[in-house]
Amino acid sequence: MALVIPDVLEESCTTRQALERLAAKWRVLLIYALLAGPQRHAELRRRLPGITQKVLTETLRGMESDGLVERRVLKDTAPQHVEYALTPLGETLQEPLSAICAWAVEDAGPPRRTR
């Protein structure tokens, strides 16, 4: 089977669309946080210093609409309790993200001098 390399520079390329979604600030970090299992909003906010409540909510909603995250209602009455978890689609990102981490640790360290 031949390796197909998509033209990610084309706006209509599905690979480009996926990369743009994942490249949005906080998404990859949220995926990493949720790889540990379902978590509530406050837990995620504590794990991601610097993210605001508004941005966290907006990012989770976007990831939910993309099918990467599911929102589960734990308690319907006020105050409502919900948790967020990766969907099976979101879980498929573990391997490629692990590869990026391995690359960063092994190959993308301090710049090497060449002569």
Backbone as CSV, one residue per row, in Angstrom:
resi,resn,N_x,N_y,N_z,CA_x,CA_y,CA_z,C_x,C_y,C_z
1,MET,0.844,-1.185,0.000,0.000,0.000,0.000,0.886,1.244,0.000
2,ALA,0.629,2.151,-0.896,1.435,3.358,-1.034,1.034,4.392,0.016
3,LEU,2.019,5.112,0.501,1.784,6.182,1.451,1.163,7.364,0.716
4,VAL,0.033,7.829,1.223,-0.645,8.974,0.614,-0.309,10.202,1.443
5,ILE,0.263,11.179,0.797,0.605,12.420,1.479,-0.376,13.487,1.018
6,PRO,-1.253,13.929,1.925,-2.244,14.931,1.525,-1.600,16.297,1.312
7,ASP,-2.262,17.107,0.539,-1.796,18.471,0.320,-2.388,19.349,1.423
8,VAL,-1.706,19.394,2.557,-2.229,20.118,3.718,-2.287,21.628,3.512
9,LEU,-1.730,22.112,2.423,-1.804,23.546,2.144,-3.133,23.934,1.512
10,GLU,-3.858,22.954,0.993,-5.176,23.208,0.410,-6.208,23.350,1.525
11,GLU,-7.011,24.408,1.483,-8.010,24.650,2.529,-9.018,23.521,2.667
12,SER,-9.325,22.832,1.588,-10.327,21.772,1.626,-9.766,20.434,2.121
13,CYS,-8.476,20.358,2.362,-7.844,19.120,2.802,-8.314,18.758,4.212
14,THR,-8.817,17.540,4.384,-9.316,17.126,5.701,-8.189,17.057,6.727
15,THR,-6.992,16.732,6.285,-5.856,16.713,7.212,-5.570,18.124,7.713
16,ARG,-5.625,19.091,6.827,-5.406,20.481,7.247,-6.477,20.904,8.247
17,GLN,-7.722,20.554,7.989,-8.816,20.914,8.894,-8.608,20.285,10.269
18,ALA,-8.161,19.032,10.301,-7.895,18.366,11.575,-6.738,19.043,12.308
19,LEU,-5.682,19.377,11.581,-4.542,20.053,12.199,-4.931,21.411,12.760
20,GLU,-5.758,22.157,12.034,-6.195,23.463,12.521,-7.002,23.328,13.812
21,ARG,-7.852,22.314,13.877,-8.649,22.097,15.095,-7.760,21.729,16.276
22,LEU,-6.817,20.845,16.043,-5.943,20.418,17.135,-4.950,21.504,17.537
23,ALA,-4.579,22.359,16.598,-3.589,23.385,16.879,-4.165,24.540,17.695
24,ALA,-5.475,24.598,17.829,-6.079,25.665,18.622,-5.543,25.586,20.050
25,LYS,-5.225,26.740,20.602,-4.627,26.792,21.933,-5.457,26.007,22.938
26,TRP,-4.820,25.267,23.782,-5.369,24.484,24.885,-5.907,23.106,24.490
27,ARG,-6.240,22.863,23.237,-6.872,21.586,22.879,-5.989,20.385,23.172
28,VAL,-4.753,20.420,22.735,-3.877,19.273,22.958,-3.641,19.075,24.453
29,LEU,-3.486,20.163,25.188,-3.284,20.042,26.633,-4.522,19.454,27.314
30,LEU,-5.700,19.825,26.857,-6.921,19.234,27.411,-7.011,17.750,27.086
31,ILE,-6.599,17.381,25.890,-6.602,15.962,25.537,-5.670,15.207,26.473
32,TYR,-4.471,15.745,26.707,-3.546,15.107,27.644,-4.161,14.974,29.030
33,ALA,-4.797,16.016,29.502,-5.417,15.967,30.829,-6.498,14.896,30.880
34,LEU,-7.298,14.793,29.831,-8.403,13.842,29.816,-7.956,12.408,29.538
35,LEU,-6.724,12.220,29.097,-6.212,10.856,28.939,-6.149,10.138,30.287
36,ALA,-6.099,10.908,31.377,-6.081,10.330,32.728,-7.463,9.853,33.149
37,GLY,-8.486,10.178,32.370,-9.849,9.765,32.690,-10.776,10.958,32.801
38,PRO,-12.080,10.680,32.981,-13.073,11.750,33.070,-12.764,12.717,34.217
39,GLN,-13.031,13.998,33.959,-12.763,15.018,34.973,-13.809,16.112,34.915
40,ARG,-14.004,16.722,36.050,-14.939,17.842,36.124,-14.224,19.127,35.711
41,HIS,-15.039,20.135,35.424,-14.545,21.429,34.940,-13.485,22.000,35.874
42,ALA,-13.762,22.009,37.174,-12.829,22.596,38.139,-11.508,21.836,38.176
43,GLU,-11.553,20.521,38.031,-10.326,19.721,38.006,-9.472,20.094,36.797
44,LEU,-10.119,20.226,35.654,-9.393,20.584,34.436,-8.780,21.968,34.574
45,ARG,-9.508,22.873,35.168,-8.998,24.239,35.332,-7.775,24.259,36.241
46,ARG,-7.790,23.437,37.293,-6.628,23.352,38.188,-5.418,22.740,37.469
47,ARG,-5.669,21.792,36.591,-4.576,21.110,35.904,-3.960,21.954,34.797
48,LEU,-4.685,22.987,34.352,-4.194,23.839,33.262,-4.054,25.283,33.740
49,PRO,-3.022,25.572,34.505,-2.837,26.942,34.979,-2.791,27.916,33.808
50,GLY,-3.474,29.017,33.960,-3.475,30.041,32.923,-4.724,30.046,32.065
51,ILE,-5.483,28.961,32.055,-6.710,28.939,31.260,-7.826,29.584,32.080
52,THR,-8.619,30.412,31.441,-9.742,31.025,32.141,-10.949,30.094,32.073
53,GLN,-11.894,30.344,32.958,-13.108,29.531,32.971,-13.838,29.634,31.639
54,LYS,-13.911,30.855,31.097,-14.601,31.085,29.833,-13.926,30.326,28.687
55,VAL,-12.606,30.411,28.600,-11.877,29.743,27.528,-11.977,28.230,27.678
56,LEU,-11.907,27.734,28.902,-12.045,26.298,29.125,-13.408,25.816,28.647
57,THR,-14.458,26.538,29.015,-15.812,26.166,28.602,-15.944,26.191,27.085
58,GLU,-15.463,27.263,26.454,-15.551,27.379,24.992,-14.758,26.273,24.298
59,THR,-13.580,25.966,24.816,-12.738,24.935,24.209,-13.387,23.566,24.344
60,LEU,-13.912,23.265,25.523,-14.588,21.986,25.728,-15.812,21.859,24.822
61,ARG,-16.558,22.934,24.660,-17.724,22.900,23.761,-17.298,22.632,22.320
62,GLY,-16.237,23.288,21.895,-15.740,23.065,20.537,-15.258,21.649,20.335
63,MET,-14.578,21.115,21.333,-14.091,19.742,21.246,-15.245,18.749,21.279
64,GLU,-16.292,19.110,21.997,-17.490,18.264,22.017,-18.150,18.263,20.645
65,SER,-18.253,19.427,20.017,-18.883,19.488,18.691,-18.025,18.795,17.633
66,ASP,-16.710,18.713,17.862,-15.822,17.997,16.949,-15.808,16.492,17.216
67,GLY,-16.491,16.069,18.273,-16.567,14.645,18.577,-15.384,14.094,19.352
68,LEU,-14.564,14.981,19.942,-13.393,14.535,20.695,-13.680,14.339,22.177
69,VAL,-14.666,15.072,22.684,-14.986,15.068,24.113,-16.483,14.872,24.284
70,GLU,-16.848,14.170,25.343,-18.262,14.074,25.676,-18.488,14.660,27.059
71,ARG,-19.625,15.299,27.212,-20.029,15.931,28.467,-21.065,15.024,29.102
72,ARG,-20.790,14.614,30.337,-21.708,13.728,31.050,-22.288,14.450,32.258
73,VAL,-23.605,14.444,32.361,-24.274,15.069,33.500,-24.321,14.048,34.627
74,LEU,-23.712,14.394,35.768,-23.683,13.502,36.914,-24.826,13.793,37.881
75,LYS,-25.190,15.063,37.956,-26.269,15.498,38.852,-27.054,16.570,38.129
76,ASP,-28.327,16.289,37.904,-29.164,17.178,37.107,-29.700,18.374,37.880
77,THR,-29.848,18.245,39.183,-30.425,19.337,39.970,-29.339,20.335,40.351
78,ALA,-29.773,21.544,40.650,-28.822,22.604,40.994,-28.144,22.293,42.328
79,PRO,-26.871,22.514,42.491,-25.932,22.851,41.424,-25.618,21.615,40.578
80,GLN,-25.686,21.805,39.285,-25.473,20.702,38.352,-23.999,20.265,38.377
81,HIS,-23.782,18.968,38.287,-22.424,18.426,38.224,-22.251,17.725,36.885
82,VAL,-21.195,18.102,36.163,-20.889,17.454,34.887,-19.412,17.073,34.871
83,GLU,-19.093,16.100,34.060,-17.702,15.750,33.846,-17.474,15.617,32.353
84,TYR,-16.220,15.697,31.984,-15.834,15.603,30.585,-14.912,14.409,30.417
85,ALA,-15.081,13.724,29.298,-14.257,12.556,28.997,-13.966,12.526,27.506
86,LEU,-12.866,11.904,27.150,-12.564,11.714,25.736,-13.525,10.687,25.149
87,THR,-13.925,10.925,23.938,-14.711,9.937,23.195,-13.727,8.914,22.630
88,PRO,-14.229,7.821,22.069,-13.313,6.892,21.402,-12.459,7.582,20.328
89,LEU,-13.041,8.547,19.615,-12.270,9.304,18.623,-11.160,10.099,19.307
90,GLY,-11.480,10.769,20.401,-10.476,11.530,21.136,-9.359,10.651,21.659
91,GLU,-9.705,9.440,22.091,-8.701,8.506,22.609,-7.720,8.060,21.530
92,THR,-8.138,8.109,20.265,-7.226,7.702,19.184,-6.054,8.674,19.040
93,LEU,-6.134,9.830,19.675,-5.049,10.811,19.582,-3.906,10.497,20.542
94,GLN,-4.094,9.539,21.442,-3.043,9.231,22.416,-1.734,8.815,21.743
95,GLU,-1.808,7.931,20.777,-0.585,7.442,20.135,0.163,8.535,19.373
96,PRO,-0.516,9.311,18.506,0.252,10.360,17.810,0.781,11.433,18.757
97,LEU,0.046,11.750,19.811,0.536,12.758,20.754,1.699,12.215,21.565
98,SER,1.675,10.936,21.880,2.811,10.309,22.573,4.052,10.350,21.692
99,ALA,3.859,10.153,20.398,4.987,10.214,19.463,5.580,11.622,19.435
100,ILE,4.735,12.636,19.494,5.231,14.017,19.519,6.019,14.266,20.800
101,CYS,5.527,13.762,21.924,6.247,13.918,23.196,7.611,13.237,23.126
102,ALA,7.632,12.028,22.605,8.895,11.299,22.486,9.863,12.064,21.586
103,TRP,9.356,12.588,20.490,10.189,13.372,19.590,10.759,14.593,20.313
104,ALA,9.909,15.290,21.077,10.345,16.494,21.777,11.450,16.178,22.786
105,VAL,11.295,15.078,23.490,12.284,14.701,24.507,13.584,14.238,23.857
106,GLU,13.479,13.445,22.804,14.658,12.839,22.194,15.354,13.729,21.171
107,ASP,14.576,14.408,20.356,15.159,15.084,19.183,15.084,16.605,19.196
108,ALA,14.206,17.159,19.970,13.998,18.605,19.879,14.561,19.316,21.092
109,GLY,15.593,18.762,21.674,16.224,19.394,22.822,16.936,20.665,22.405
110,PRO,17.919,21.070,23.167,18.657,22.294,22.815,19.255,22.177,21.429
111,PRO,19.344,23.283,20.717,19.907,23.265,19.364,21.331,22.697,19.369
112,ARG,21.604,21.921,18.354,22.946,21.336,18.224,23.772,22.192,17.277
113,ARG,24.981,22.365,17.609,25.873,23.140,16.758,26.449,22.224,15.685
114,THR,26.423,22.704,14.486,27.029,21.944,13.394,28.158,22.773,12.794
115,ARG,29.158,22.080,12.329,30.298,22.796,11.710,30.484,22.348,10.319
